[in-house]
Amino acid sequence: MLEVIAYGLTIGGILYIISIGFSLTFGSMRIVNFAHGLVYAVGAYAVFAILPFTHGNFLIAAILAVIASLPVSYVIERFVIRRLYGKSIDYAIIASYAVLLMGVDLIKWIWGASPVPLSDPIGRNLAIFSFELPLYRVVIILLSFCIFIGLSLFFKRTIIGKIVIAGLQDREAVQSLGISIDKYFAIVFLLGSALASLGGALYSPISSVHPYMGFRVVTLCFAVVIVGGLGNLRGTAIAAYVLGMVMALTAWFWGPAADAMIFAVMAVVLIFRPIEL
């Protein structure tokens, strides 16, 4: 059971790191950004490409992978997402999904369609009672908690964070004060994209890296955002860890139903708390 809990917390931590940017974009701009999955995949492939140049130093490779993904995120925000502010959500879905499709084809053109495995960068286990847990999973869990605390402080203590939170609650009121809310949302968009890239880099040693990995994770992020609430930062964190545990427990009993159970939970939430897009 401890192994199941550890797996659930690991998946929950990764889902939180990836979903927070998706939640902010969805909650503030009402844009379903499927291109978020592309940035996640870029982070994973960037680690794979950079790792040989860092002589196997995964930490440096992950940092460089996040930096390398920022130009991709900027291009997506500047030339696609920014043009969709205030538009119908249908346009955002079609446009961002098209970006994801084009990105997948570009990844296949550069690295091929076959999965590329990455090994555990730490390769050691942590003994807990009679159970041994991979130390790398413990690092991911602790890092996700640190990111949650850091983002909480960012949105509560900094001017940019306070403006974004105010914009999430009442966009028109913030704009009436002469504040260009779109500029601040763009900054947070890049921050969320950097976290998505970091999530891809962190998860790559646990799961194989392949061109279509972004499709699965973006649908899971969508479920996390729906369950946690649009733009609800604390709700996103709680939903990510809860759904991670749901996946782990379901996989323990019946592996093929793990992903389906996530969307079953989302359906139940929508029945009792429908959203307006």
N, C-alpha and C positions, 0 to 999 in steps of 0.2 A: 504493500500500500504506500510506503514511503516513496518508492520509485514512481508510482502514479502521481502522487502529490508534487514531486519534483518536476516531473514532465509537464504537469498542468501549469505550475508556476513559471516554468521556462517558456512554454507557449504563450501564456498570458503576458509575460514580460515583453516578448517579441511583438505580440499583437498590440500592446499598449504603445511601444516605441513607434510602431508603424502607423497606428490608427490616429494618434493625436493630431497630426497634420491634416489627415483626411477629415477629422471631426471639426477642426477649425474652419477649413474651407467649406465644408458642407453647412455648418451652422451659421457662418457669417455671410457667405455669398450665395448660399443655396446652389452650389455647384458640385455635382457628383463627379469628382476628378478621378476617372479610371486611369489616367496617366500616372497616378501615384504608384500603381503597380510596376510601371516601367522604371521609375526611379529606384524602387526596391530591387529590381533585377539588375539594374546598372551597378548598384552598390555591391551586389554579390559577385558579378563578373569583374568589376574593377579590382576587388580583392584578389581574385584568381589571377588577374593579369599583372598586378603589382607585386604580389608575394615573392616571385623569384628575384625581383630587383632589391628586395629588402632582406635577402638572405634568410627567408623564413620567419621574419619578425612580423607576427600577425597584428600586433598593436599598431605599428607604424603603417602597415598596409591598410588597415581599417580606417585610420585617420586620413590617409591619402585618398582612399576610395570615396570617402564622404566629400572631400574637397573636389575630387574629380567629377562628382555628380552635380555639383552646384551649377556649372554652366548649362547642363541639361535642364535642370529645374528652372533656371532663369529664362531660357528660351521657351519652355512650355508656358511659363507664367506670362511672359512679355508678349508673345505672339499668338497664344491660344486662349488661356484663362482670362487674361485682362479684357479681351474683346467680348467675353461672355457675361461680364458683370451686369446684372439687371435683366438679362435675357431669360427666356423660358428654360427650365431645367432640361428640356428635351435636347436643346442645342448643346448643352454642356455634356450630356451623356454621349451623344453622337461624336462630337469633336474630340473629347478626351479618349473615347474608346478607339477612335481612328488613330490617335497618337500612339496609343498602346500597341495597336496592330502594326503600325509602321516601325515602332521601336523593336518589336519582337523580330520582324523580318531583318532589321539591321543587325540585331544581335546574332541571328542565325548566319548572316552573311560574314560577320567578323569571326565568330567563334564556332560556328557549326551548330547543328541541331542536337547533337549527342550531349547527354549530361556530363558535367565535369565534377568529379568528387574532390572535396577538400577534407583533410584530416583534422582531428581535434588539435587545436593549437597548443593546448596545455598537456594533454595526454596523461593526466594523473587523476586519481580518484580521492574523494574525501570520505573517510570512514565515519559513519554515523550509526552507533550501536553495532549491529551485525550487518548493516547495509552499506554498500559503497556507492557513492554518488559521484559522477564525473564533475571534477572541480570547475570545468568550463561552464556547466549549467548553473552552478552556484554563482559564478561571476556574472552571468547574464541576469539572473534574478536580482542580485544586489545592484547591478548597474541600472536596471529598470526602475528600482525604488529610488535610486539617486536622481535619475532623470525626472521622475515624478516630483520629488522634492524641489529640484532645481527649477522646473517649469512653474511649480506653484509659487515659488519666490519671485520668479520673473514676472508673472502676471499680477502679483500682488504688490510688488515693491518698485517696479520700473515704470516709467512714463509710457513706454511703448506697450507694455503689458496692460496697464490700466486703460489705455485708449482702446485696445483691442477688445478687452472685456466689456467696456462700455458700448463699443460698436456691436458686439454680439447681442447685447440686451436691447439697444435702441439705436440703430444705424442712423436714422434720420436726425435724431437729437444731436448726435455727435457731429454730423455734417453741418447742422445749423450753427454750430460754434465756429465754423470756418476751418475745421480740421479735415484734411484730405485723408479720409479713412482708408481709401484704396491703397495709398502708399504704405500704410502700416500693415494692412492685410497682406500686401506683397512681401513685406519683410517676414511676417509670420509664415507665409506660404513657403518661403525659402527655408525657414527654420524647420517646418514640418517635413519638407522634402529631404533635408539633411538627415533628419531622424529616420525617415523611411529608408534612405540609403544605408544608414548605420544598422537598421534592422536587417536589411539584406546581407550586409557584411557579417553580422553576428550569427545569423541563422545558417549561413552557407556551410559551415563545418558540420552542422547537425543534419541538414537535408541536402540532397544533391542539387547542384546548380544547373538549371536548364532554361531555355528561352521562354517557356510558358509559365514559369514560376510566378510571375506577376499576376496572372489571371486569377489564380486561386487566392492569393493573399488579399487582393483588392476586394473580392467578394466577402471574405472574412472580415475585413475592415469595415465594409458596409454594414455587416451584421452588428459589429461592435458599436458603431456609431448609432444605429437605430435603437439598440438595447440601452445604451448609455445616455442617449439624448443628444440632439443636435447642438453642437457647440458646448456641451456640458463637459468640462475638463475632468472633474472628479468622477462624474458618471462614466466617462470613457475609460478611466483607469479601473474602476470597479467592474465594469462590463468585460473588459479585456481579461482580467484575472479569473472572473467567474466563468466566462466562456472557455478559457483555457483549461480550467478544471473540468468543465463539461466534456470537452474534447478528450481529455485524458481518461476520465472515468468511462466514457462511452467506448473508447478504443480498447480499454481493459476488458470489457465484456464482449464487444463486437466491433472490430476495427473498421470495417467498411461504412459503419453508420456514424463515425465521428464527426465528419463535416455536416452530414444531414441533420444531426442533433442541434448544431449551432443555428441552422435556419429554422428549425422547429421552435427553438426558444425565441428567435426573432419574430416568428409568426404569432406566437402567444402574446408577446409584448405589443405587437401592432393591433391585435384584437382588442386589448384592454386600454391601449394608449395610442390611438392612430395619430399620424403626423400629417401636417399640411405642408406640401412642397410648393 
